[in-house]
Amino acid sequence: MKPKIAMFVASAAIAATAAQAQTQSRVEQYIDSLKSTHRIEYIGEGEIPALSEERALLDMFYYDQFRNAQDPRAPYFLFMSRDARFAMGLGGVVRMRGWYDWNGAMPNNGFIPYNIAIPADPARSHWLGSTPAGTALYFRVLGTNTPVGDYQLYIEANFDGYNQRGFLLKKAYATLNNWTIGYAHSTFSDPLAEPLLVDGQGPNAYVSTTAVLVRWMHNLDKDWIVAASAEMPQSFVGANGTTTQNTNDWFPNIAAFTQYEWASNQHVRLAGIMRVLPYRDLVVKENRNEIGWGVQLSSVMRPFRPLTLYFMGNYGRGISSLTGDLMMGNYDLVDDTNTPGTMYAPRLFGWYGAAQYHFSPTLFTGLTVGQLRYLPEHKQSADEYKYGLYSALNLFWNITPRIQVGGEYNLGKRQDINGDHRWAQRVSVMSQFSF
C-alpha cells in the first residue's frame, strides 16, 4: 500500500472511531475499551480474520439477554479460529467486599431488610466483615457450524459456598440457535434490568433465580423477542407438620416473556410464570395442589448518553421463593388459619427503580430504591414480616477496563404486621479484577 493511501485509510479509521464515540453512550464507550484489551490466539490455517469478523464474534461475548451486571467480563485470553466461526475463552473475576454495619448488624454478607432484627439484639449492634463471595471462574465457547447453526457452551462457578469460600456451580448450559438447555437464569428474571451494586444481594424486590430449564427464545424481528421455558421447580412451602405437610414438586414451572428492544441493552420486558405448588392435607389425608403465578414488568433504558435508568415491578401469588426478601422464608404456601389442613398462596408486590449517571466512561454513580410487600389474606403472627424498604447510593471507578473499585451506602427498613419496625445502615467497599 502506498504511503498516501495508507495515511488516508488510517485517517478515515480514526475519524470513523471518533464519530462512533460521539453517538455511543458512555456505557458503550466503556465496553468498546474493554473489547480492545483482548489477547487473541488464532488457531487453524489461513489468513487472520478481518477486523469486522473478529469484532462480530467478540460482540457475542458482551450481548446476552441474561447477563447480570455483576457477571464476569469477557475473558482476557481468547482462542479464535481464522475463519472467525469459533471462539473459546477461560475467564473470571477476583472480587473482594468489605462492610461495616451499625445500629444493628445483618447476619449475612448481603444487605437484606428481611433479616433486620426486631427487637434489636444488643449483642449484634456493630459488625465489620469481608468476603470473597462473588469471585468466579467461567468457560465459554461460541461458534457457528453450517449444518447445525449458532451454538454456545457456558460454565460458571462461584466461591459462594461454605463460609463464602466453597466453590459452587452457578451456571452450566448449552445454546443451539433458539434453544437453551441446562442450569441458567430463569426466563421470569431480567438480569439486564438490575443496576450494578456493591451489595451482592441486590434490591429486595429483584427476581434472581436459576433453574435447570429448557428454553426457546426467538427474535421476531430486529425489535421484538419472545421466549418460553419449562423449568425445574423448587417450592418453599411453610407446612406446619401437624395439619399440613410438604410433598415433592411434580410439575415444571412454565415461564415466558415478550420484549421490545429498540437498542442494544435497552428494552421493556413483560414476563410471566405459572407454578404448581403441592402439599398434603393431614386432616383429610389428601394431596392437594395450589396454583402460583406471577407477572413482571421490567426495563432498562438510556434517555441520554450519561444516564441509564432501570425499573422492575412484580406481582403474584406463590412466587415468594423467587423474589428478594421473601426467599428467606417458606412463603410460597402458608397455612389457612381459618381451615385446618388447608394452605393457600399469599400475594406479594415488589418494585425498584434505579438511575446510573456516568461522569465519564470510567466513573459513574448510582441510586437504587425499592420495596417488597407481603400480602397474606388470613391472620398472621403479629411479628410476621409486612414489608421491607431497600436503598443504595454508590460510586464506581474503572481504574482500567478490567480493574474496578466501588463504595456504597445502604439504608433499609423492616416493618412487621404489628407496626414494629427498625432501620439498618451499612457502608461497603468493593474491588475486583477481571481476567
N, C-alpha and C positions, 0 to 999 in steps of 0.2 A: 504494500500500500504506500502511495506517495505521501511525503510529509504533509503537504497541504490538505490532502484528503483525510489523512489520519487526524489532523488538527480539527478539521470540520466535524468529523464523526464524534470526537471527544467533546467538542463544544456543544454539539447537539444533545449528547447524552447528559451532560451536566445541566443544560437548560431544561431538558425534559424532567430530570430528577427534581430540580428546583420548582418547576411548575406543579409537579405532583405533590410536593411538600406543602405548597400553598393551598391545595384543595383537601388535603388529608386532615383528619382530626389529630390531636396530639397523641391519642392512644395509638392510632395507626402509624404515626411517625415513630413512636417507640417500638412497635412491632417490627417495622422496617429496619430499625437499627439492630434489633435482635437477630433478624434474619442474616444480617451481614456478618455476624460472629461465627457462623457455622464453619467447621472444617470438614470438607467432603473428600472421601477416598473413593475414587472411581474404580469400578470393577467391570470385567468383561473386555471385549475387544471393540475397536472402533474409535471414532473421534469423541472428544469430550462433548457432552450435550450443549446445545445453545443455551444462553443465559435465560431466555424466556421459558424454555422447557424445564430447566433446573428450578427456576422460581415457582413455576406452576406446581411442581411436586412438593416443594418446600411449603407452599401455601396450605397444603392439605394437613400439615402438622399443626397449623395455627387456627384452622377453621373447623370447629367441631360444635354441633348443637348442644352437646352435653359436657362441654369443658367448663370446669369451675375456675373462678378467679384464683384460687389457691392451688390449682393443679400445677405440676412441674412445667417449666418451659420446654420447648422442643430441644432435643439433645444437641450438645455442642459438637460431638463427632458423629458423622453420618457416613454410611456406605451407600453409594448410588450407582446404578447400572448406567453404562454410557449411552444407552438408548432412552434414559430418563423414564423408564417404566417400572422401576423398582427402587425403593429406598428403605434402609433399616438403620435404627439407632437405639443405643442404650443410654439413658439419661437419668437424671434425678435432681433432687434438691436437698440440701442440708439446711435445716431450719431450727432455730432456737427461739423460744419465747420466755420472757420473764415478766412477773407481775407483782403488784402489791395491792392487797385488799385492806380496807379499814372500815370501822363501824359495822363489822360483821364480815366474816370470811366465807367464801364459797368452799364447798367440799371437793371441788374438782377444778381442772385447769381451764375449762370453758366457762364463760360468763352466762349463767343460766338462771333467769329470775325465779323459776320454779323452785330452785334449791336455796333460796334465801330463807334462813331460819326464822320462824315465828313461834314463840318469842325469841329474842336474841340469846345466843349462847355466849356467856361471858368468858368461857374458855377458848372461844374462837373469835376474838374481836379483831385480830390482825393476821395477815398471812403474807409472807414473802416466798414466792415459789418460782419454779422454772421447769421447762420440759422440752425435750427434743421431739415431742409428738408432731407429726406432720413431715418429718424427714422421710423421704421416699426414694425408691428406685423404680424405674419402669423400662419396658422394652416395647418397641413399636415397629411394625412392618407395614409399609404401604406399597401398593403396586397395581398394575393393570395387566391382565392376561387376555389375549384376544378371544379364546373360546369361552372364558369364564366371566370376564369383566373386571370391575374395580374391586379390590379386596383390602382388608386391613386386619391386623392382629395386634392386640394390645394386652399387656400385663402390667399391673402396678401393685406394689406392696408398700405399706407404711409402717413406721415404728410407732404404733399406737396401741400396742397390746399391754401386757402385764407391766404395771408401774410406768406406763407410757414408753417402754423400751422394747417391748415384744414386737416381733416382725410379723405383720398380718397382711393377708391378701386383701386388697381394696377393690381392684377391678381385674377382670380377665374375660375378654370377649373377642369374637371374630365377626367381621362385617363383610358381606358379599353383596355388592350392588345395594339394593334396598333393604336387605335383611341383616339383622344383628342377632347373634345368639351368644349367651354367656352371662357373666356376672357384671352388671353395668348399672348406671343411673336409671331409675325408674322413668318411664315415659310421662308420669304425672309430675315429675320435677322439671325445673328450668334453671340449671346451673348458671347459664349466661346472665340471668337476671339477679344474681347475687353480687353485691358490691364486695370489693376487696376489704378485708378486715384483719387486724392483728389477732383478734379473738378467733380461735379455731372453731368455735361452736356456731357462730353466725346468729342472725336475728331469730327471735323465739317463734316467729310465725313462718320460718323458712322450711319448705319441704325438701329434706335432704335424705334420700333413701336409695339404697341399691338393692338389687334382687337378681336372681337368675331368671332370665327372660328370653323370649323370642319376640323381636320387634320388626315390624315393617314400617319403613319411612320413605316417603316419595315426594319429589318436587313436582307439583302440578304444573308450574311454570316458573319463571325466574323469581316470582314474589311469594308464591303460596307453597306451603309444605304441610303434609298430613302424616300422621303416624298412629299406629295402634300396636298394642303388645299384650301378650299373656305372660304374667309374672308370678313366680313362686310366692305364696302368701306366708306371712308370719304375723299372726294377730296376737295382741296382748289383751287378754280377757280377764277382768277382775272378778272371777268367780270366788264365792266365799268358802267353798269346800263343804258347806253344810246343806244348803238348799240348791246350790248350783255348782257345777264342776266344769273345768276346762276340758276340751277334747281336741283332737288333732285337726288342723286345717286340711281341707279336702278339695277345694275348688280354687283355681288360679285367680289372682286379681286381673281385671281387664281394664287397661288404661289406654287413653287416646288423646291426641291434641290436633288442633289446626292452628296454623301460624301464618301471619302476614309479615314478610320481611322485605323492607324497602332498601336496605343497605347492609353491607357486611356487619354482622354482630349488632344489628338494630332490628327489633321486631316487637310484635304484640302476639301473645300466645294465649289461647283458651284451651285448657286441658280438663279432663275428667277421669274419674276412676270408679270402678264398682268392685265391691268385695263381698264375699260370703263369710260370715262370722259365726262359727259353730260353738255350741255349748251343750251341756247336759242338764236337764231339769231333774233334780233328785227327788222332788216331791211326787211327780207322776212317773218318774223313771223313763223319760223320753229324751232323745237327742233333738235339739232344735237348731234352727239357723236364722240369723238376722242378716239383713242386707245393709252394708255400709256403702256410702257413696260420697264423692267429693267433687267440687268444681274449683277451678283456679284460673285467675286472670293474671298474667304477668307481662312485663315489658322492660326493655332496655332501649334507650334512645339517646341521641346526641343532638340537641336542638341547635347548638353551635359548637365550634371546634374544641374549646376548652372544657365544655360541660357534658357530663354523662349523667343521665337520670335512670333510676331503677325503681320498679314497683312490683309488688306481688300481693295478691289478696286471695284468700281461700275460705271456703265454707263447706260444711258437710257433716255427715254422721258416720261414726265408726272409723275415722281416719286419724285418730289421736296419735297412734304409734308411728305415723308418717310425718308428724308436724312438731318441730321445735320443742318447746317446754313440755308438752304432754307425752313426749317419748319417755319421760322419766317415770311414768306410772302405767298402770293397766287400765286404760280408759276406752279401749275400743268397744267393749261391752261392760256395763255395770249393772248391778242388781236393781230391780224394780222393788223399792221398799214397800210398795202397796200390795204386791202379789208375790209371795214367796215362791221361789223356783223359776221365776221369770227374769230375763235380762233384756236390756234394750241398748241401742247405740246412741249415746248422747251427741249433741251437736257441738260444734266449735266454729269460731270465726277468728280469722287472723289476717293481719296485713303488715306490710312495712314499705317504707319509701326511703330512697337514698339519693344523694347528689354527690358527685365527684367532680372536683374542679382541678384542671391541670394548669399550673402556673407555667410549666414548660413540659416537653415530652418526658422529663425525668423527675419532676417534682409535682406532687398533687396532694390534695386534701379531700376528705370525705366526711359526710354527716349521714347517719342512719338512725331512723326512729321506727318503732313498730310496737304492735300489741297483739296478744293472743288471749282470747276469752273462751272459757269452758262454760257450756250452756246445758247443764243437766235439766231434765224435765221433772224429776222427782226429788224429794227431800234428800239432802246430803249432810254429811257431818259438818258441824259449824266451822271446823278448822280445815275444810277442804279448799283447794285452790279455786279461785274465781277468775282472776286474770293476772297477766304479767305484762309489764312495760319494759322495753329494751331500747337503749340508745348507745351510739358510739360516735365519737369525734376523733379523727385520726389524721396523720400526716405521713406520707411515704416519700422516700427518695431512692431512685435507682442510681446508685453510685456509678455503676457500669451497667450495660444491658443485662448482665447476669448476677449482679450483686445488689440486693435491696435491703434497706433498713426502714423501720417504721415505729411510730409511737401512737398510743391510743388511750383515750379516757372513756370508760364505760359507766353508765348510770342505769340502774334497773330497779324495778319495784315488783313485789308480790303482794297481792291482796287476796284474802280469804273470804269465804262466803259470809262470815260473821262480821266483816268490816275491818278486822285486824290486818295491818299491813306493815311492811318495812321496805326501806330503800337500801340499796347496796351500791358501792362505788369501787372502781378498780382503775389503776393505771398500768399499762403494759407496754413492753417494747419487744421488737422482733428483728432478727437479722437472718438473711437467707442467701445461699449461694446456689445457683442452678448450673448444672453441667450436662 
